[in-house]
Amino acid sequence: MVSLTLLSTVLMGLLVIATFVAVGRFGRTPELVTGDGDGDRYDRVVARLRSIASSPTVWAITFVVFAAGLGLLTVLAVGNFGLPEGLPGTLLNVVYGLVGLLIAGFVFFGAYAATREHGLGNAQGVAAGSIALGMVLMLVIAIQLVVGFAG
């Protein structure tokens, strides 16, 4: 029970930090960065990261690495490789956590992208993503209370 309380505290702390970051960025108008050296270092780094994140090659490589890593962790967790006694269970919990984070990311960013695609702003997109993720978490909690699939 203590670990669930600790996890809840960490998640709420991350939500508070994300809220403060989002509020801090709200209302600022982005400046266009030109390729001739205008702008400070932050603008150049953001422009470079934006170009990397919008590359389909980067997304494909990230997916392959994530899938291979998840498969490797699963094989290590269920296989008989002479690992220390508690490590396979811990690896399986890590796999469960990563899959949960992946699903949560899909839910949040799917709602965010759908909202932005319909012409609404960042704040509405974050709100839609947060509501969708909250509804999924409430569903998981309800299923846990009824069925008891974890712990």
HUCOR-V192914 format. One record per pair of residues at least 24 apart in sequence whose C-alpha atoms are under 8 Angstrom apart, sorted by the first residue. I is the first residue (numbers start at 1). J is the second residue. D is the distance in Angstrom with one decimal. If there is no record, write none. Layout:
# HUCOR-V192914
((I & J & D) (I & J & D))
This chain:
# HUCOR-V192914
((26 & 123 & 8.0) (70 & 95 & 6.4) (70 & 98 & 7.9) (104 & 133 & 6.4) (107 & 132 & 6.6) (107 & 133 & 6.1) (108 & 132 & 6.5) (108 & 133 & 5.7))
